[in-house]
Amino acid sequence: MKAVFDIVIPVFSIVILSFGLARWGVFNAATSDGLTRFMFYVAIPAMLFRTLATTTLPQEIPWSYIFAFYGASFVMFVGGAFLAARVFQCSKSEQGIAAISASYSNMVMLGFPLIITTFGEDGAVPLFILLALQSMLLFPATTWMLEVYGRDTSIRQASIFGTVAKLLFNPVIFSLGLGIAANLTGVAVTGIPGQIISMLSAAAPACALVALGAGLAQYDLRGDLKLALMLSLCKDVAHPALVWIACWLLHVPVLWTQVAVVLAAMPTGINAFIFARNYEVKVSVVSKTIVFSTLLSTITVSVLLHRFL
């Protein structure tokens, strides 16, 4: 248990510290936004590129691993929409927001530093495989839910070409592609450029945690609690349970199973909030889901790491 505390407490303590500083006025919304932009556009891409460019890639595509995680993720995606419709009588567009809230993990801000801290370089490849695919798979599904299934004349329609472009040039996905290309071609970034990338990489984990905590402090926690609590339970409890079962059925290696289950236990990612804000659908519910699922994940992750370590 001490090993678990040594991993979980420092990670979540940074989130809590930055949350408290934001609540006390040391950080404000502009600080959170600027830090998040730096993390998203600079620090995390540098870390992803550096690690993928130098790590040993698998010889074959691990289809069973990918299917185990994202098969379970799409079950949660559909399940979140179904529960929102049946239990809370949500509209079709609201079901789309519930779907991504129940299935989209915070892999960048929280999952990334936690996996690297827990499993070291051995966890890098299984982490990056899932990280590279999450937006590519769940963004189009959510867009379809909002633009086609939940079509409403009052909602601004998005171009499918614009959606594809945003995915391809997303800094996280773009840096993953560059890292893989550098690895496969044997290109090494050395000298001053290598030092710059290394320095930016070192800032990524702590920067992501501070950005998460400061961002959580901006959300309002009043009202619309039942749906937010249900989505939090789906994300932090049901999702990792389904991933664990799927990995067992598909005979996924132990370490890769552990990485997948911990990532599934991550709280709802900030991109669910971005979708909600963009379409002005259930914004308050998603913000509460992010806060509640983050708090709940401190328990689920501690239990999982105690089981794994």
N, C-alpha and C positions, 0 to 999 in steps of 0.2 A: 504493500500500500504506500510505503514511503516513496517508492519509485514513481508511482502514479501522481502523488502530490508534488513531487519535484518537477513533473512535466506540466500538470494542469494548473497548479496555483500560479506560477510565474506568468503563464500565458493569459489566464483570465484576470490576474491582478493588474496587468497593463491595461486591459480593456476597462476594468472598473476604475482605475486611477484616471484614465483619460475621460471617462464618463463623468466622474466627480468634478474634475477640473472644468469641464464644459458646463456642468450645472452651476458651478460657483462663479462662472463668468470669465475664467481665465482663458478658455477657448470660446469662440462663438461660431455661428453657422458658417461665416466666411473662412474661418480657420479650418473647420472640418472639411469644407468643400475644397480648399486649396490643398490640404494634405491628402485628401482622397485622389485628387487629380494627379498629384506628384506620384503617389503610390501606383495608380492605375496606368499612367502613361510613361513613367520612368523607372521607378524602383523595381516593381514586380516584373515588368518585361525584361529588365537587365538580369534579374535573378533567374528567370526562366530560361533565357537565352544561354547564360553562362553554364547552368547546370545541364541543360539538354545537349549543349555542344560538346561537353566533356564526359558525359556518362555513357555507360554501355547499354545500347538499345537492344531490345529483344529481337531475336532472329526472325520470328514469325509474329503476325498480328494476333494478339490474345483474344480471339473472338469470344471464348467462353466467359472471360473476365468482363469484357465490354457488355455482353448480353446480360450477364448476371446483374450488373449494376444498373444499366439503363432499362432492362426489362422491368426490374423492380421500380425504377423511377417513373416509368410510364404507367405502371399500375397505380402508383401514388398520384400521378397527374390526373388520371381518369377518376380515381377514388376521391380526390379533393373536389373535383367538379361535381361528382355525383352527390357527395354529402352536402355541398353548398346548395345544390338544387333541391334535394329531398328534405333535408333537415331545416334549412334556413330560407327556402323558397327564393334563392337568388336568381337574378336574371341571367341570360346566356353569357353576356359579357362579364358579369360578376363571377360566373363559374370559371371563366378563363383565368381570372386573377387568382381565384382560390386554387386552381390547378397548379399554377407555377409556384404559388406559396407553399404548397404541400410537397413539392418535389425538387425544387431548385436549391442546391446546397451552397453555403457560403464557403467555397473552396479557396478563394483567393485571399480574403482578409483574415480568415480564421483557420480554415483547413490547411492551407499552405504552411504557415509557421508551426502549427501543431504536429502535422505529419513529419516535417523535417526534424523537429525537436525530438519526436518520439522514435522514429525509425531511421533517422539519418539518411545517408545517400541511398541506402537500400530501398527506401520508400519513394525515391524521386520518380522513377519511371512509372510505377503504377499510379502515382498521383497525377503526373502530367498527362498520361493517357486519358484519364477521366476528365481532367481539367480542359483538355483540348476539345473534347466532344460535347461537354455539357451545354454550352451556348448554341453550338451548331445543331443540336437535337431539340432542345427545349424551347429555344427562341422561335423557330418556325412553327412549332406546335402551338405555342401561346399566341403567336400572331394570327394563326388560322382561327383559333378560338375567338379572338377579338374581332378580326376583320371579316370572317366568313360566317362561322357558326353564330357569333354574337353581333352580326352586322347591325349597325344603327346609323341612321342618317345624321344624327347629331355628333357622331364620332368622326374625327378626321381620318380619312383613309390613307394608308401608307403604301407606297410603291413596293412591289415585291423586289424590284431591282435595288431599291434603296436598302431594303432589309438584307439582301445578300451582300451588298457592298459593306454594310456596317459589320456584318459577321466576318468577312474576309479581312477587313482592315481594323478589326478590333485589336488594340495593342497587345492584349494577352495572347490571342490566337496568332497574330502576326509574329510575335516574338517566339512562340512555340515552333512555328514553321521555319523561321530563320535558324533556330537552334538545331532542329533536326537536319536542315540542309547543311549547316556547318559540320555537324557530326558525320554525316554520310560522305561529304566531300573531303573531310580531313582538314578543313580550313581552321587554323588556330589564331585567335585574336590575342596578340601579345603586346608587349611594350606599353606605351602610355594608354592606348585605347583599352587594353586588357586591364590595366590598373583602374581606369575610370569605371569600367563595368564591374570590377570586383568591389570597389567602394560603394557603388550604387546598390549592388546585390546585398551587401552587408546591412544596408539600411532597410531593406524590404520587409523582413518579418516584423520588427518592432513598429515600423511605420504603418503597416497594415493594421496592427492591433490598436494603435493610437487612433487611427482614422475611424476604425469601427466603433470604439468607445465614444469618441467625440460625436460621431454621427448618430448613435443611438440616443444621445442626450437631446437631440433636436425633436424627437417624436413625442406626440401627445398620447398619454395612456388612458384617457377617459373615454368611456362608452364603447359599444361594439365589442364586448369582451368575449362572449361565448364563441363566436365564429373564430376569433383570433386564437383562443385557447384550443379549439378543436384542430385548427390548422397546425398549431405548434406541436400537438401530440402526434399528428400524422407525420410531421417532418422529423421530429427527434426520436420517436419511439417506433412507429410503424415502418417508416422507411428503412432504418438500419436493420430491423428484424427481417424484412423481406429480402434485403440484399444478402444478409447472412445465410438465409435459407437457400437463395438462388446460387450463391457461391458453393455451398455444400452440395447441392444437387448437381452442379456442373463441374465439381472436382477442381475448383480454383485453388492454387497453392496457398499455403497458410498465410504467409506474409502479405500476399496480394489481397487475400480475403480480409485480413485485419485492416489494411489501408482502405479498402472499399467500404467496410462497415463503419469505420470512424468517419469517413467523408460523408456517408449517408446520415450520420448522426449530427452533422453540422447544422446550425440553424439556417433559417430561410435567408437566401442571399439578397443583397441589395438590389439586384436586377428585377426582382419581383416588385419592389417599390417603384423602380423606374418605369415599369410597364403601367402600374397603377396610376402614377402621376401623369404619364403621357396621355393616357386615355381617360383620366379623371374618373376612375372606377375603384371604389372601396379603398381609397388611399389611407384612411384612418385605420381600417382593419389590417392592412398589410403592414403599416408601421408598428402596430401593436404585436402582430405576429412575429416580426423581426426581433422585437425586444423580448417577448415571452420565450420564443424558441432559443434565443441566445442564453437566457437565464436557465432554461431547462437543459440545454446542452451541457452545462457545467456538471450536471448530475449524470446524464447518460454517457458522456465521454469518460467521466471518472470511473463509472461502472465497467465500461468496455475495456479501458486500459488496464484496470485491475484484473480483468479476465485474461487479457492478452499477454501482459508482461510477467 
